[in-house]
Amino acid sequence: MMIDKKQNKALGYVHIVEPVGGHGGMDYYDYGLALGLGEHDVKVKFYTCDVTRTRVYKNVETVITFKGLWKKKLFAKVSEYLMGHFKAFNIAKKAGGKIVHLHFFTFRSVDLIVIALARSMSFKVIATLHDVSSFHKQANKFVERSSYKLIDGIIVHNQSSMDALSQKSFVSSPVRIIPHGNYLPFIESLIYPAKRNVPFRLLFFGQIKTVKGLDVLINAIKLVKDKSYNVELVIAGKAWKSDLNLYEELINDLELNNDIQTHFRYIKDEEIASFYEGADLVVLPYREIYQSGVLLLTMSYGRPVLCSDLPPFKEFVEQGENGFLFKSEDHEDLAKQICYLVDHPEALIGAANQSNLMIRQKFDWSNIGQLTKGFYEQIL
């Protein structure tokens, strides 16, 4: 049998550089990936910010190179962002290993500088694209094209992201679909109770953005209440470039103040379980999405989910099997689905059980670590 020497080339250290970490919940993904790689004997150095809670896993070392980043004003923040990467790359150079793994939601000028710096230090740059394009504003074309030209390998999380990336004719680097893993190493899955809450409780959880369609859900709640269904909505999350006054005014105008609880703030890690524990159904009424950590978090907690019928959701959610779907941006159809699920609690129990089974089998970090290791070896 022939041995592929390239595939069996020693990786040495792999350097994951991700400055958001515990500031915005990225540490779950970062440590999940590091955990999975470590289980396959890859030595990982993970470079992040000083608000990240350090976790200890086999073959994983955490290095803090971004200090006070998220408390600084714009100029100082950019300076610390660049300096943190520079420190990380210098430590990585001394430790050995060719792979630097970066993470992006869009490409900014500062990110192009970071990628160019890594390449100038002779690293192979692997980039995970959590969003293929920004939902907030169009990326600068020159910056985007230049960034892609310097990247050696690209990871996306699903076929929908791959399809979107294929529309960018200037992308020539190898691309691999490797899913986002579950949250089971970091949380305790909850038992879905046989008895529903009274009133029936829906949860909207996560960062509030216009593309996440919270207004669609609020309008649907109005229709559900008009049909005399006893439901309440809990909203838990901090706004991101979204005006909370719009949602507060909508709640007031629809006279839903007694039916909607709002927690417009950052939800601390230790609070998350209590929101999920009290939920009968989690709703993701998004207008656009590439990959949803909230979907995977919901399934990891063992709660049923109702999503808009966007292609990325439909890759994972089978109607009536492991979750439920409604017509995207259609608050009337969303209201119809909510009413059906209030009337059919057995459907919720079945979906919760099936989704929790799927999340354990298809989104295991050890498997993801093995796939990622194989991609690193391919790029080397």
JODA-V870973 format. One record per helix or strand of 2 or more residues. SS is the DSSP state (2 for helix, 1 for strand). FROM is the first residue (numbers start at 1). TO is the last residue. If there is no record, write none. Layout:
ss=SS from=FROM to=TO
ss=SS from=FROM to=TO
This chain:
ss=1 from=13 to=17
ss=2 from=21 to=23
ss=2 from=26 to=38
ss=1 from=43 to=49
ss=1 from=60 to=66
ss=2 from=69 to=71
ss=2 from=74 to=95
ss=1 from=99 to=104
ss=2 from=109 to=120
ss=1 from=124 to=129
ss=2 from=141 to=150
ss=1 from=153 to=156
ss=2 from=159 to=166
ss=1 from=174 to=177
ss=1 from=200 to=205
ss=2 from=210 to=212
ss=2 from=214 to=226
ss=1 from=231 to=236
ss=2 from=244 to=253
ss=1 from=260 to=263
ss=2 from=269 to=277
ss=1 from=281 to=284
ss=2 from=293 to=301
ss=1 from=305 to=308
ss=2 from=311 to=314
ss=1 from=323 to=326
ss=2 from=331 to=343
ss=2 from=345 to=362
ss=2 from=365 to=379
